[in-house]
C-alpha cells in the first residue's frame, strides 16, 4: 500500500474526524496517567522526549555503550535548539526522578550512565504511536494498527524514524503563531486537543466552528493548568480574533476561527505524515532484516 502523503492526509474528507479521534486518544492517555504529562508538558519538552526515545530505541545490544546517554542527549538538544545544556541535563534528571527513565545495569564503563525508558514511558509512547496508526487506517481502510500490535518490532523501528522526521520538519518544530502560544506553554497542547475534540461538526469552509460551552475553570481543573496561564493563552488568541465566546465574560459557547483550526490541522498533518512514512519504512527495515537472517 502506498504512503499517504501530507496533502492526501490534510485534504481528506475524514481528516477532521481523525483529528477529533486522536485528540480524544491523547486526552485519554493524559487522564489515565497524569504523570505522563511530564513527557509532553510543552512542545519543547515533547521534541526533547521524542529525541531521547529515538536515542534509546536505537541502542545496539552488541554495543553496551550505545543508546541514550546524557552527553548524546545534550548534543541532540542543543543541535535542535530546543534546550540549553543545563536545561537538557535537568530534564533528564526530572525523567529519572519521575521513573520514566532508568539506568541500564552492568555498563562496562562505570563513568558513563546509559539510560532506557521504563515500562511506564514505553507504554505511553507505544499508545501514542498506535493511536495515530489507527487514525490513518480510517483514511484508507488499512491495517496499520493491527499489524503494529502484532509485531513489537514495528513500534521499536518506527518511533526513531518518526522522531527524526518530526524534529527536522519546520512545520512541526516551529508551529504557527496562531497556535504556538498554546503549544509553548505547559499543557497548552492538551488544551488545544481538548478544544478540537469538542467541535460538534467541522465545515472547513465556515468562518467559525462551534466548540460548545467551555469555561477556563473547567480546563484548569481538568489539566491542572494555572488559571493565570490559561487566561494568558486565551487572551492572546481572543485579541487576535482566533477564538471567542458567544456571550460576554467568556460565557456560552466557544467558537474557533477557520484560521485557528486550519493552522492546527496543517500542523497536525505533519505529524501524521511522518508517522505514516515511518511505519512503512519500519516494515521495509524489518523485512530486510528477516531476509538477511534467512540468508545467514
N, C-alpha and C positions, 0 to 999 in steps of 0.2 A: 504493500500500500504506500503510495507516495506521501511525502511530507505535506502537512497543511502549512502553507506559508502565512506570514503575518497578515497580509491583506486578506487572504482567504478567511482567516480567523476573525479579524475585527469587523469585516463586512458581512459575515454570515448572519442570516436572519435569527439564528438561535443564540448569537453571542451575548445579548443582554441576559438571556435566561441562564447561560452557564456562568455569567458574572454573578448573578444572584446565588447560584448554586455554590460557587467556590467561596463567596463571601460568607454564606451560612456555614460552610465546612470549616473555614478558618475561625469563625466565631465559636463554633463548637469545640475546636481544639483549645481555644483560649479559656472557655468557661469550664471545660473538663479539667484542665491542668493550668491554672493561672500562672504558676511558676514559669511556664514556658514563655511567658511574655518577655522574660529577660533576654531571650534569644532574638527577639524582633521588636524590642521596645520602640525603636525608631528605625527609619530606613537606613541610617548609617550603621546601626548595630546589626541589622539584617544583612547588609552587604558583608560585614565582618563575619557574621555567623556562617553565611554560605561559603565564604572563602576558607574558613578554618575547617569546615566539614570536608571541603574539597581536598585540602591537605591531608586530613586524617584518613579519608577513604582511599586515597591514592597510595597509602603506605604499602610497601613491598615486604611481604613476610620474610623474604630471603635477605632483606637488608634491615636489621633491627634498629638502625639509627634513622631510618626514613620515616616520613609521615609528619605529623603536627608537632612542631617544637616552637618554643617562644621566639627563637631567632627567625625562623621561617615565617611565622605568622606576622611578626612585626615588620619584616621586609615587605610582605604582601600588603599589609595595611597601609604602609607608607607609600608603596607604589600606586595603590588605589587612590591615595589622598583621602582615605576615609577616617584616618586617626593618626595622632602623633605616636611616637614611641611610648611615651608614658601612658597614654590612653589605651593603646593596644595591650600593653602589659597589665594594666589594671583590669581590662575586660577579660583577659584570660584568667586572672586570679578570681574574678567575680564568678565566672562559669565553673571553676573548680569548687568554689565555696558553695554554689547552688547545686552541686553534684550533677552538672551537665557534662563535665569533663573529669577524667581521672588519669592517673599515671599508668603507663604500661610497665608492668613489672619486669625485672631481670634485664634491663637495658645494659649492654656491655660497658658503656661509658657513663659512670655514675655522675659525672659532672653535667650531663645533659638530661633534661626531662623530655620524654616523648609522651604525648597525651593522646587520648582517644575519647570519643563520645561515649557516655554511659547509655544504658538501655533507655532511660527516660528521654534523652536527647534524640537517640536514634529513632525511637518510636514517633516522636514529634515530626522529625524531618521526613520519615517514611510516609506518614499520614499526609503531610504537605504535598509530597510528590504524587502519591497515589490519587489524592483528591483532584489534582489537576488533570491527571490522565483520564479519570472518569468523566470529567467535563469535556475533554477532547473527543472522547468516544461518542458523545451526544452529537457532535458536529458531523461525523461521517459514518456512524454505525460501527466503529472499530471495536477492538477487544484489548486495548492497551491495559486497562485496569486489571482484568482477569489474568492477562499474560504476566504482568509485573507481580501480581500477588502470588502467582505460581512459581516464580523464579526470583529469589532474593538478589541474584547477581545483577538483575536489570536495575534495581534501585542503586546498588553499590556502584555501578558503572555510570548510570545516567546523572546522578546528582553532581559529581565533579564536572561533567561536561556542561550541564545546565548552568552551574555556578560560574564557570569560566566565561560562558557566553553572556550571562547577565551582567557581570561586573564590567565587561568590555563594551556593553551596549549603552551609548549615550542616552537613549530614550529611557532605559530602565534606571541607569545610575543617577541621572540628573532629571528627576521628574519636573514637569512644567510648574511654574509658579502658582497656577490656579489650585493645584493640589499639594504642592511642595510644602507649604507652611503647615499642613496637617502631618505630612509624612516625616518631616524632620523633627517633629515633636514626639515626646514619649507617648506611645499608644495612640497616636493620631491616625496611624494606618488602620487600627481596629475600628476607630470611629468612622473612617471613610467606608470601610467594608459594611459597617452597620447601616449607614445611610443608603448604600446601594441595595442592600438586602431588603430594605423597606419599600422600595419602589413597587407600586401596585401594578403598573403597566409601563412599558417603555416604547414610546413613539419617538424614534430618533430624529424626526423632523419637527417635533414640538419644541417651542421655545423654552418651556419649563416642564419638569416632571414632578409628580406628587409623591412625596415620601411618607405622607400621613402625619399624624401627631407625633412630635418629637420634643422632648424637653432636655435641657442641658443637665438638669438634676438627675434624670434617669440615666443618661450616658455616663455621667460622673460616677454614679454608684455601680453601674454595670461593669465598667472598665477600670475603675479605680484611678481615674484621671482627676486631678485637682480642678475645682470649678474655675479657678483663675486661668489655668492653661486652656481649658475648653473655651472660655469666653474669648480668650485671645485668638484662638484658631478661627472661631466663628465670626468674630468681629471683622477680621480682615476679609474673609470671604463675603460677608454681608456688604462691607464697604465697596468691594469690587463688583457687586451685583451678581455674584455667582450663586447665591442661595438666599433664602429668606423665609419668613413666616407670613401666613396669610393675614394674621391679626397682629395688632401692636403688642409690644413687650414679649415677643417670641412666644406667642400663643397660637393655637390652632395647628393646621398642617404646615409642614415644611416643604418648600419647593426647591428643586435643584435645577440650575440653568443647563441648557444644552451644552454650552461651552465647558462647564464643570464636568458633566458626565462624560462627554466625548473625550476630554483630556484624560479622564480616569480610564476609560475603555482603551484608548490608544496606549497608555502606559501599561495597562494590564496585558494587552495583546503581545507586548514584547516578551513578557514572562511566559505566556502560553506558547509562543513561537520557539523560545529557547528550550522549553521542556519537551515540546514535540520533536525538535531536531535531536535533542539529547537522547530521547527514548529510542529513536531509530538508529542512531549511531551506537548506542549501547547494545542493541540487538546484533548489529554488524560485528561489533567487537567480540561479543560472546560467541557468535558463530565462527569467527576466525580462530578464536582460542580453542574451540571444540575441534575444529578441523586439524589444528596443529597437534593437539593431544592425540587424536586418532592416528595421524601420520607418524607420530613418535612411537 
